[in-house]
Amino acid sequence: MSASPEPGLSGLGFTVLLAEDDEPVRHLVQRILERLGLRVIPTADGEAALAAATAHDGAIDLLLTDVAMPGLIGPQLARRFSELYPGAPVLFMSGHPDDALRDEGVLEPGAPFLRKPFDPQALALRVRELLEAS
């Protein structure tokens, strides 16, 4: 991971809520997002993410969530998050192929998705697209 992500979103005040139960992955994604200039609220599962979203004083501009986590899974978290922050985009990530998750009814068709493992540039590009479109 020697190449740094695209420059880009610093100074715009964006905040990302990150829900990832795998600690090394969570720390890596947090570092990538922070290098983009984003504020990150890292959480270890869906329940912690929902609690952080409820307690946060200010805007949360994007939810980045793993699909499969213990307890409240990503799509369930996304529905609850959208009630608190209507219009804020959600980006799902998983090591499972998105078509399999859609076929099983876990993800809705068209839901933004990033398959793990991903490189920092792919994450940066996808996050930028969603934040600029919102």
N, C-alpha and C positions, 0 to 999 in steps of 0.2 A: 504494500500500500504506500509506495513512495510518491506516486503522483497525487497532488492535492486536487480536491474537487474544484469545479469551476468557481471563480469568484462570483460573489454575487448578491446576497440578500441582506448584507449588513447595513445597518442604518435605517432599515425600514421598520424595525420594531416587531417583527413577526415572532410569535411564540408557538412552539410545537409541543404537543402532549405526546409522549412516547410511551407505549405500553409493550413491553417485551420481557418475557419471563426468563430468557436465557441471559444471565448476567454479562458474560463476555460480549455477546452480540449487542446488548443494550448499551454497554460502555462504548463500543466501537461506533455504533450509530449515533450516539450522543456526541462523540468527538467530531464526527463528520459534519453533523448539523451545526455544531458550534463553530467549526471552521468556516462555515458559510455565513456566519454572523447571526445565526438564529438563537433565540432563547429557547432552552429545552427544559421541559418538566419530565424527568425520567421516572417511570414507575415499573414495578415488577409484575403486575397482573392487571386484569380488567377492573377488579374492585378498587385497587389502589388508584388506578387512572381515573375512575369515576369520582372517587373521593377528592382527588386533586383537582379535577375539573370543577367540581361543586365548590370547593374552597378557594379556588383561584380568584383573585381580585383583578379583573382586567380581561382582555380578549385572549382567546386561544384560537389561533388562526388555522391550525391543522392538527388532526389526530393521525398519528402514524402508529399502527397497531399490528401485532402479530395476529394471525388468524386463530391459531390453536394455542390456548393458554389454560392453565387450571382455573376452574371456576367460571367466571364471566368471560366467554370467548369474544374474539375480535368483533364479529358482526353484532353480537348483543351489546357490546360496549359502544359500537358505532351508533346504534339506534338511540341509546340513552344519551350519548354525547351530543347527538344532533338535536335532541330536545333542549339541551342547555345552550348550545351554540349553533343555532339554525344557520345554514348556509356555509358553515366551515367545512372544507373538504376533509375526506378521510382517505388515507392511503393504507391498504392492507399489504402485509408481507407474510410470506410463508415459504417453507422449503418444499411444499407440495405444489404441483402444477395447478395454475389457476383454473384450467378447464376441468380438472378433476373436482376441485372445490365447488365450481359452479354446477357441474353435473350432480353432485351430491346435495345441492341446495344450500351449501354453507355460505357461498357468496352469491350476491345478485349479479345478473348479467350486466356488464359495463362498469362494475365497481373497479376503481383504480387499484392496481395490483403490481407488486414488485416481488419477483421470485428470488429467494435466498439460494445460494449466496449471490450477492450483487457487489459490484465495485462502487467505490465512492462517487465516481462520475455518474453512474446510472441513478443512484439515490439522489444526488444533487439535481440532476436534470428533472427527475420526476417530481421532486418537492417543488422546484422552481415553477414547473408547469402548473401545478395545482394552486400554488399561492398566487401566481400572476393571473390565473383564470378566475379566482374568487373575488 
